[in-house]
Amino acid sequence: MSSSSPPQTKPWVSTPCILSAALSRSAGCNIYLKLETLQPSGSFKSRALGNFLSKAILAHGPSKPVHFYCASGGNAGLACVVAATMLKRPATIVVPMSTSVLMIEKLKNLGADVVQIGAHWSEADTYLREELLGKDEDGVYVPPFDHELLWEGNSTIVDELEEQMSPKGGYDALVCSVGGGGLFSGVMQGLERHGKLLSGKGQTVKVLAVETKGAESLNLSVTNKRLSRLPAITSIATSLGATQVASQAFEWGMKDDVTSHVLSDAEAAMACVNFADDERILVEPACGVSIAPAYNDTLHSLLYPTLSPEEFAKLNIVLIVCGGSNVTIQILEKYRETYSQDRDVLEKFHSRRIREEGAKAVPTKLQAEPRIPFILHNEEEHKRDDVLAQARGRNFEGEQVVPRPAIGTMTLGEMERQIEEFGKVVKP
């Protein structure tokens, strides 16, 4: 292999973009899912880090030893390790003390050398630069989001969308979450390259850039009209935890093509729960915040407020399901317990249920469904009619699928949904 030849292995894959019947019904238009969950590392960062590492090997010479160093307690670290392994190079990941045990174990299981130090990312990054990188002549620093090669890698999402959506008449809008701004900057770069922005000559594509409250560094900068820094990250969407976005992301965010929007942790978390129910795909809140607009009417009201429901229904909107590995079934169940009765979820997500049930109008004042007490235990299953009658009478006895009895509450709608699907209540 000559010194000018790129590595033979590309550390990312082309991902499908599929129509979601459930989310389309919920949003009131055609919702397509760009499934970055299928990347080798489980997130879009395989594109960014894979491109960076490949180009770094090429720049140093394919025959020269290279050791990659990345400070990240999240998906950038995973993507770095996966890409380095595919390119047959070692990687060291420095993570702050706040990093979850789940993520640390995943990094180690992938073969990374893991160093845990520092109260937050910046301290871990400083240690990496001063104590590790300077002592390794083969060491290469890997930035997690603020580098043009990362944006270049992420821009390949748009290259694929151009092919995938062309037979479907193109796409009108694109939704992505924003942390440090790497994904967002790459998407904007790709849209510009294909003439999809207002300054271009192609079909204009609107971009909804979504963040959670407590991690809204782009929105803060756009609101202030200058690059600004959050005092701290308080959101549960820790993968979005950059107190200040990349300067390039801020510049993109100020363009007329972009709408910056902030949602609550509860909306992001419950979008993850609903998405798992609807599509059987697990994502973390950093990704769920970009899915939530399909559940809470944001797409229509924010991007296309002048369109009638009939006009809006004809649009194609792509959600970048960016992925992420900091999620388990147990975590989603905890989100369901914690956030299902949150005010934002009850008011905004409730309109979706009314629409799906075919109601003619949304009530002016939405209230939570009453929660029905139930007792689950192992005994002969009641017939459907008896079960519903008892449920409406605010008492229910049914069959428990776990050996231990359980007592609690659930909405009548959820109870009826489970009976309809399973013939019985199967879980609290």
N, C-alpha and C positions, 0 to 999 in steps of 0.2 A: 504494500500500500504506500503510495507516495505521500509526501508531507502535505500536499494540497488536497488530498482526498478526505472527505468527511467520514466519520465512523459509519460502519455498515449498518449498525442497528439504530433504528429510530425509536427513542424511548417513549413514544406515545402512539395512540391509535386514532383512526377516524371513528367517530361515534355516531350512532343513529340519531335521527330526529323524527320522532313519532307523534302522531295525532293522539291526544288524550280525550277520550269520550267523556270521562268524568269531569275533568277540569274545563272542557269546552262547555258542557252543560252548566257548570257552576258559573263560569265567567260570562257566558252569553255570546261567545265568539269562538273561532277555531283556535284552540290552544295546542301548540306543538312543543314537545319536550326535547331539548338537546341534551342527551344523556351522558354528561361528563362523569357520572358515577362509574362508567365502564372503563375509565382510564386505568392503566396498570397500578397507579397509586391510589385509585379511588376518587380522584378529583382532577379538575382542569389543570392543576399545577404540574401535572405530568408534561403538558405542552410547554409551559414556561420554563421549568427547571430542565426538562429534557433538551430543549433548544439551547439553553445556556451552557449546559455541560457538554453537549456535542460540539458547540462552537469553541468552547475553551480547550477541548482536546485537540481540535483542529489547529487552533492558534499556537498551542505549545508544541505541536508535532505529535502525531499518533503513536510514535514509538517511545515518547518521553513519559516517565511515570508522573502521574498527577494524583493528588489527594485533595478531595473536596471537603470544605468546611462550611457549615451552614448553621446559623443561630435561628432556631424555630422550635416552638413547642407544639406545632400543629402540622397542617397538611403540606406546607412547604418542606419541612424536614422529611416527611414520608416520601414526597415526590423526589427529593434529592437522593435519598438512599436507594429508592427503586431504580431511578435513572442511572445512578452510579453503578449499581449492581449489573444492570443490563449492558452497560458500557465497560464492564470489567475493571472498575476503578474503586478504590476505598473511599469511604465517607465518614466524617465525624460530625455529629449533631450536638450542639450545645443548647440545652433547654433551661428555661428559668424554673425556679422552685415551684411555681404555680402550675406547672404542667401536670396533667392527669396521669395517674398510674397506667391507665389504659393506653395512652399515646406512647409513653415511655416503653412499655412492653412491646408494642407494635414495632417501634423503631429498633429495639434490640433483636426482636425475632427476625427482622429483615436483614440483620447483619451489621448494623451501624455501631460505631463506637459512640456511646452516649455519655455526655458530661452534663450534670445538673448543677447549675450555679446561678445566683442572682435572683433578686426579688421580682424582676420583670424582664422583658425581652431586651431592652437596651443594655442592661447590666450583663446579660448573657452574651450579647453581641460584643460588648467591650472586652470581656474576658477572652472571647474567641480571637479577636484581633490582636490583643496585646500579649496574651499568654500562650496561645497555640499556633496561630498562623505565622507569626514572626519567627518561630523556631523550626519551621518545616519548609525547606527550600522548594519542595514539590507542592506546597499548599496553594490552593486556589479558593478565594473567598466567593461564596455563593449568596447573593442578595435574595431575600425572600419575595420582593415585589417591585422594587424601584430600580429597574434596569431595562434598557431598550431591547435587549435580547429576550427578556421575559415577555415583554409586550408583543414582540414579534412572534414568539411561540404561541401566545394566546390568540393572536390575530388569525391563526389558521382555523379557528372555529368559524369565522365568517367565510373563509374560503370554502369550507364544507357546506355551510348553509346555502351559499349561492347555487351549488349543484343540487342539494337536496330539496330546496324549496322552489326552485325554478319550475318544475313540472306542476306545482300546486298553485302557480300564479304569483310566486314571490311571497314576501312577508312584509307586514306593515309596521310592526313594532317588535322590539327585543327587550327583554327584562333581564337584568343581571344584578347580583349583589355586589357591594363595594366594601372592601376592607382597607388594605393599603392602596388599592387602585390598580393592581396589576392586571386583573381580568378586565376591568372596565376600560383601561387604557388600550389593551390589546384589541378589544371589541371595536372601540372607536377607530383605532388605526386600520383595522380590517374593513370597516364600513367606508372609511374615507378612500381606501385603496380601490374599492369597488364602486365608487361614485354614489354611495347611498345616503350621504349627508346633504344638507340643504345646499351646500356649495357645489355639489356634484351634479351629474347629468342623468343619473339613474333614478329608479324608484326610491323616493325618500323613505327612510326608516327612522321612526321615533325610538328613543332609548329611555327606558325607565331605570334609573340607578337607585337601588333600594338599600337602606341600612336600618339597623335596629337602634332604638333610643338607648344612649349610653355607649354607642360606637359610631356615632354619625359624624365622623370627621370630614367627609366630603360635603355633607349638607351644611355643616357649620361654616366651612370655607366659602361655599357658594352663597350662603346667606350674608356673610360678612364681606363678600366680594374681594377677599384676600385669603391667602393661605393661612389657616388658623389651626391651633392645636387644642385638643380636648384636655382638660385637667387630669382625667383618668378614664379608664374603660370600666363601665359598670354593667354592661350588657352580658347576658348569658352566652351570647354569640361570640365566644372568645376568639374564634378564627377571623373575626372582623376587627380584632383588637389592635388597630393602629391609631395612635392618638393624633397622627397627622398623615394625610394621604400624600402620595407622591405629587410633586409639583406638576408633572405632566397630567395626572388625573384631574387636578384642579383646573387646569387649562381646558381640558375636554369638558369638564362639568359646567363651565361657563357658557358653552355653546347653546344655541337655541334648539338644537336637536335633542337636548338632554333635559329630562325632568328628574330632579333629585327629590326623593321621598323617604320619610322615616316612619317605620312601624314599630309597634311595641314588641317586647320579648314574648309576650303572650301570643300575639298573632303569629310570630315566627315559629314558636314552639308548636302551636296547634296546627299550623300548616304542615309541619313535619308529621304530626299524628294523622291528620286527614290524608296526607299524601301516602303514608304507609297503608292506610285503609283502602284508598282508591286505586293505587298503582302497585302496591306491594314492594315499594322501594324505600329504603331507610336513608334519610339525610339528616344532617345536623342543622341547628337554627341559622347558621351563617348561610346555608343554602335555602332553608325554609322561608327566609324573609323574601326571597325572589319568587317563591311559589305562592305566598300568601295573597298577592294581588289578584290571583285567579279565584280566590275564595271570598274576598271581601269587597268586591265591586270597584276596586281602585282603578282597574284598567279602563273601564268605561268613563267613570266620573272624572278621572284625572287626565287621561290622555285624549279622550274623544268626547268631551261633555256636550258638544253640539250635535252629535249623531243620534238618530233615533235608534231604538233597540233593533229594528229591522236592518238598518244600515250597519250598525256595529256588528251584527251577527255575521256579516260577510267577511270580516277582517281575519287575517292570519297573524297571530302573535306568538313569538317564540320565547319560551322561558329557558334560560340556561340553567339546567339542573347541575350546578357546579360541583356537587358531591361533598366529600368530607368524611373522615373516618372516626370522628369523635362522637359516635352514636351507637347505641345498642337498643334492643327491644325493651330492656329494663328502663333505660333512660327515657324512651318515648312513653312508657307507661307512667313514669313519674311526671312527665309533662302533662299528660292527660289529667292526672289527679290534681296537679297544681294550677293549671291554667284553663281548664274547660269551663269554669264558671267566671272567668275574668270578664270585666265589663266590655272591653274592646272586642273580645271574642263573641260574647253574647249579642252585642248590638250589630257588629259588622258581619260576622259569619252567619248570623241568624237569617239575614236577608236572602242568603243563598238557599237555605233550607226552604224558605217560603216559596221562592221561585221554582225550586225543583218539585215542590208539591203542587204546583199549578195554581197558587193563589193569584187573584187578580190584582191585588195591591198590597204594598208593604205597609203595615200599621205605622202610624206616625210615632207611636211610642212602643218600642220593642221591649219585651220583658223576657226574662229567663223562663224556660219551661219549668213547671213544678217538678220537684224531684220526688220520686215515689219510693217509700221504704220497701225493702224486700228482705226476705230470709231465704238463703240458698242452702240446701242440704241434700244429702243422698236419699232420695226416695223415688217412688214411681212417678214418671213425668205426667203432668196434667195435660189434658187436651187443650188445644189452642183457644177455644172459646172460653173455657173456664179460666185459663191464665189471664186473658185480656180482661175478663170481667173482674177478676180479683185485683188486677193492676189498676183498673179505673177506680176500684174501691179503696185504693191506697194500701193494699196489702198483697203480698205475693209469696207463694211458696212454690218452688220449682226444683229443678235438678242442678246440683253443683258438680262440676267436672273435676274439682279437686277434692281430696278426701276430707278436708277440714271445713266445717260450716262457716259461712260468711254472712255478716249482716251489714247493710249499708243502704245507699240510695242511688237511684239513677233516674234519668228522665223517662217519661212515658214513651217518647219517640224512640229513644235508644232501646227500651225494652221491647217495643213492637218490632223494631228493625231486627233485633236478634231472634225474636220468635219467628218472624217472616223468613229469615235466612236459615236458621238452624232448627226451628221447631221447638226451641226452648231458650231460656236465658243461659248463656254459657259463661259469662264473666261479669263481675261487678262493674 
